[in-house]
């Protein structure tokens, strides 16, 4: 008596073969992105290490330090360019969690470098002249307290910002705002160390800047919990800087505002 025929196959084996191929492809994509992010993290760490030297560097030597940081940020930009090419081939929000924190730190190094006088803005008519006379921008490099816009940061890294028209790699407003919150903490520390180096005017510049920055945050309707908490934390950095300025004022190490001085003179004359 012959054996009964085998039951028909209910599932097509090619379905799982296809799924296996897709999973392997996604694994390769994740690995490629992870390798780029690791390289970016190392490059960011180099830039942050250079920036940490500002706390023991007199202001007269900022241009030399800033030049080194600019070079490190350009290395970051090269890696971000590679990341842009890989990530833009896939939906942005599928993999952005892998690089968002690292890109935020990279943005922070560029913003801090510019605040210290790096990446000076070039006038259109002066671009040709600057190529012939590279030392002519030295005075601009010494400009302290300039805040890069998100678009200027995007130009430094040669990637788009806040994309809405297409699904591709870009720098986000959230990454930019979180970088600004990190900046205030670094500046609050710098205010204290500047006094140690005998620079009594820098804390005044920092104080005015962080107050303006906090006022800017207050104008925003922040619905992101993380950004809102970090923005609220800026007021503690303001307090740290204000304590430094207050101590300098008590010791008579900074000039009083002209308006206050004029008022005192008028009061003395009236008496």
Secondary structure, DSSP 8 states (H G I E B T S, - for coil): ---------SS-HHHHHHHHHHHHHHHHHHHHHHHHHHHHHHHHHHHHHHHHGGGGS-GGGHHHHHHHHHHHHHHHHHHHHHHHHHHTTS-HHHHGGGTHHHHHHHHHHHHHHHHTT-S----GGGHHHHHH-GGGGHHHHT-------HHHHHHHHT--BS--SS-S--B-HHHHHHHHHHHHHHHHHHHHHHHHTT--SHHHHHHHHHHHHHHHHHHS----HHHHHHHHHHHHHHHHHHHHHHHHHHTT-S---HHHHHHHHHHHHH-
